[in-house]
Amino acid sequence: MWRLKIAEGGADPWLPTKNAHVGRQVWEFDAAADDPDALAAVDAARREFTARRHQLKHSADLPMRIQLAKENPLKLDLPAIKLGENEDVTEEAVSTTLKRALSTFSTLQAHDGHWPGDYGGPMFLMPGLLIMLHVTGALNTVLSSEHQKEIRRYLYNHQNEDGGWGLHIEGPSTMFGSALTYVSLRLLGEGPDSGDGAMEKGRNWILDHGGATYITSWGKFWLAVLGVFDWSGNNPLPPEIWMLPYCLPVHPGRMWCHCRMVYLPMCYVYGKRFVGQITPIILELRNELFKVPYSEVDWDSARNLCAKEDLYYPHPLIQDILWATLHKFVEPVMMHWPGNKLREKSLNHVMQHVHYEDENTRYICIGPVNKVI
């Protein structure tokens, strides 16, 4: 069964710390665990959540709560106070209610003093990790079979009733969430008809909404890295912009931190036009995600396509003109001599920034999106 290890690192060289691992949370699967009561409670919680997943989207960290409640049992057995509509609020009622609340929260406190919690909600973080692990050949090395099993369970549980997946667990279906989650499940070993029809429903949602050409820019990026989307279907991410003088307002250093730190590694990968190995699963995905044969996809028009479910604000005309200019005139120059000399210099400059970000955050980085890139 799964156990939440808190404030533990041991001699693991991959888990460095400056504060004795205080606040660290790591889920670990213990196949030899002998706790039938806890296992039964977790299994019951799983079944109940799956049955009610469309009404209650968040799991409320129930496996963690079950574990911590057993480690920190309630010391008070106080009755619940229910007041009638016209009943006066007494000091005793307030005191009892506060004691119950404090007692309950005390059971959820970890032994190092902090209150653990899931970093849940976004549905676009896991796909990036899985795609990165797949293209580097490390999927089965980094993620055990039990980890992969739980990821599949999580992704299936957060599929919407219409077959798609949202930007986050409570959101309506989007092409970004649906296409990347479908790809994630396929990379985790699920077949096109697995999940008691769930995969077919997901694929139908994608195709009914135009196919993967309508995915958003980040989705286009990840699918291109995987080899399921042509790089020519992406709007340019020129690394040369990092070579501009910092005084210019368009320098990435003047962007919002999360914007520039995601753009930083993305423009490096774009400049390299990196594509993972084309394996049978990649060829299958090329056939499953598009409404026309892969060889017939109009990649130039795909650059600006975006499903209406994903489009929060239409592109200004000037933005499309800028992208078209970069795509049709600037990028061809940068991909050949002598422009490729500047491209290589820019990529080296960008990589220095990447190393700087790694070293100054102790390889945590500002967020999980740029971290996996």
N, C-alpha and C positions, 0 to 999 in steps of 0.2 A: 504494500500500500504506500501511498505518498505521505511524506512527512515534511513539514516546513522547518528547515534548519535556520535558526536565528542567531546572528552574531557568532558564527562559526566559520573558520577558514582553514584551520589546521595547518598542515605543511604544504597545502596545494600552491605550487608556484604561480598558478594562473589567477590566484585570488590575493593580490597584494592589498595591504591596508595601512592606513596612517592612524587609525583610531581603534585598533583591536577588534575590527569587524563590527563595531556597534552599528546597529541598524541594518546590517546585511540580511537579506532574505533569499534563501535558495531552496527550491523544492527538490527533494531527493526521493527516488523510488526505492523502497526496501522490500524486496521480494520475500525476505524471510520474516517479515514482521508478523507477530502472533498476537493480534488484538481483534478477535472476531466481532466484539461489540462495536468498536470504532469503524471497522470495515463495513459492517452492516448499516451503520448510521450514514456513512458516506454514500454507499450504494443506494440507500433509500432517498437521500437528498438528490442524487443524480437523477434518479427516475422521476422524482417529483418536479425537478426543474425542467427536465426535457418535456414532461407532459404539459407544463404551464409556460413554456418558453416564449410563446407569442403574447402572453399577457404580462409576464414579469421578465424583462429582458436581462436583468443583472442577477448573477448568481449569489450576490451578497457574501462572497467569500466563505460559503458554507463549510467546505472541507477544513479551512483554516479555523473557523469558529468552533467546529466540533473538536479539533485537536486542542485548541487553547482552553476551551471550556473544561476539558478533562484535566488539563495541567493546572488550571486555576479554578477549582470548583467554587460555586457560590457559598459564601460563609453565612449569608443571611437568608432566611426563609420568610419573607414578608408578603402579606396578601396584596393583590392588586387593588388599587383604589378606583372605584367607579362612582362618580358623582352624578346624581340626577340633575335634570335641567334647572330646577329651582332650589337645589341643595346648596347650602353655604360651604365655602372652602375653608376648612379648619387648618390650624397649624399642624395638627397630627397628620392630616391627609397630605399636606405639602411635604412634611418631613419624611413620611413613609415613602412617598413617590420618589423623592430625591435619593433616599438611601437605596431604593431598588435600582434606580438608574446608575448610580455610582458603583453599586455592587456588580451590575451587569457589565459595565465598561471595564471594571477591574479584571474580569475574567478574560478580556480580550487583549490585555496588556502583555507584551512579551517580557521575558525575564531580564532583558537588558534595559527595559524602561520605556521603549517606544511602542506605539500601536501599529502593527503591520497592516498593510492593505494592498489590494491588487491594483496595478497600473493598467486598468482595463478600459475598454470603450472603443478606441480606434480599430478599424478593421483593415487598415492599409499598412500597418507596421509588420505584422507577421509575414505577409507575402514577400516583402523585400528581403527579410532574413532567409526565407526558404529558397528564393531564387539565387541569392548569393551563395548559399551552401551548396546548391545544386551545380552551379557553373564552376565552382571550385572543387567539386568532387568530395565535399566534406559532410554531406547531409547525414549519412549514416554513422559518421564518426562523432559528430558533435551532438546529434540527437539520437538517443537510444530508441528502441522500438516502443517503449512505454511513453516516452516524450511524444513521439509521432502519433501514438494512439490517442493521447489526450488532446493534441492539437486538432486532429480530425474530429474528435468529439465536440470540441469548442466551436469549430467552424460550422459543423452541421447544426449545432444547437442555435446558432445565430443566423441561420438562413431564414429569410422572411417568407411569409405564406405565399407570396407570388413567385417564389423560386429564386429571387435574387438576393444579394447581400448589400448592406448599406455602407456608407462612409464610416459609420460607427454602429454599435450594437443596437441602438434605439432608432436609427435612421431608416428612412425608406430606401428601397433598392436603388443603387446607382450602377453605372457601367464600370466605374473605377472599382467599387467594392466587389461587384459580381464577377468581373473578368479575372481580377487578381486572386480572389478566393477560390474560384473554380480551378485556376492554374495551380494554386497551392495544394489543393486536394489531389490533383492529378500527380503532382510531384511527390506527394506523400504515398503514392501507390494506389489511389482510388481509380477505378475504371470509369469509362464514360457512362456506364449504367449502374454505378454503385450507389449505396446509400438508400436503398428502397425507393429508387426513383428520384432522389434528391439531386443527383448529378444531372440527370436529364432535364429536370425542372430548371436548374441553374443555367444549363446550356441553352435551353429554349428562351429563357429571359434575355440572355445576351443576344441571341440571333434575332429575336422579336424586336429588339431595340437598336438594330442596325449592325450588330457585330462589333468585334474588338477595335475596328477602325475608329469607333466613336468614343474610345476611352480617353481619359484626360491626359495631360502632358506627363505627369509622373508615371501613369500607367503605361504610356507609350515608351517611356524610358526603360522601365523594368522589363517589358516584353521584348524590347530590342536587345537588351543585355542577354536575355534568355535565348534569343534566336527565333522568337515567335512573331516578331514585328521588324520590318526593315528600318534601318536608321534613317533612310530618306523620308520616312513617314513622320519623323520628329522635326519640330522646329528647332533651329540652331541654338546651341548652347556654347557660344564661342569662348574659349579660355583666354583669348587675347584681351578681353575686357579688363582682366586683372592686371594687365601691363599699363593701363592708362594712369595718368597722374591722379593721385588721391584727391586733388583739389576739385576734380570734375564731379558734378552731382551724380553722374551715372556710374561712378566707380562702385563695385560691389561692397567695399568697405563702408559705404554710406547707407547700405540697405539694412532693413530689420535683421537682427542677428540670425534668426532661424531661416530667413530667406537666403541670406548670403552663405550660411554654412551648409545648406543643402545644395545650393547652386555650385559651390566650390568643388566637391568631388564629382558631381554630375557632369560638370563641364570637362573634367579630366577624362572621364569614361567616354563622353561624347567625342572629344578630340581624338581619342584612340580608336573610336568605333569598335569597342570591345564587343565580341559576341561569344557566348559559351559554345561548347561542343554541340553540334547538331546530332542528337540521338533519336532513336525511334519515338520516344515520348514527345520530343519537340516537333517532329513531323506530324504526329497525331494531333497535337494541339493546333498546328497550322490548319489542319482540316476541320477542326471542331469550332474554332472561334470566329470564323469569317463566313459571310453569306455567299461569297464567290470563291473559286479556287485561289489559293495563295498566290499563284503566279499571275493572276489577273487583277490583283488589288491595285487600285490607283493610289500609290503612296503619296504622290504630290498633293492630291486633294485631301488625303487622310491627315495631313499636318494640322489642318484647322478644324477638323471634325470634332464635335463634342456632343454627347447625348444631352437631350434637354433636361434629363433628370440631374445631370452634373453641372449644368451651366448656370452659374450664379449671376454672371454679368457678361454680356456679349463683348467680343473683342472690338475695340475701336478700329476703324479703318486704318489709321496710321500704324497701329501695331501689326496688322496683317501685311501692310506694305513693307515695314521694316523687316519682318521675318522673311518675306518673299525675296527681298533684296539680299539678305544674308545667305539664304538657301541657294538662290540661283546664280549669284555673282561672286559673293565673298568666299563661301565654302569651297567651291571648285578651285579657287586660287590657293587657298590654304592647304589643300590636299595634294598639291603638286609643287615642284620646284619653280621659283625660289620661295613661294609662300610657305612651304612646309618647314622652312628653316625658322620662320617666326612662330609657327605652330609648335614646333618642338621646344623652342625657348619658352613659350608661354606655358606649356605643359610642365616643364621643369619648375617654373616659378609657382604654378598652382600646387605642385606636389610639396614644395617647401611650406606653403600655407597649411596643407593637410597634416604634415608632420608636426608643425607648430601647434595646431589644434589638438592633436593626439597627446603630445608631450605636456601641454599646459592643462589638460583636463585629466591627466593620468590615464589616458586611453578610454575615458568614459564618453567623451564628446558631448556636445550641447544637447543632443537628442538621438533617438533610435533610428531616425531616417538616414542622416548622414553617417552615423556610426557603421551601419552595415555596408554602405557604399565604399 
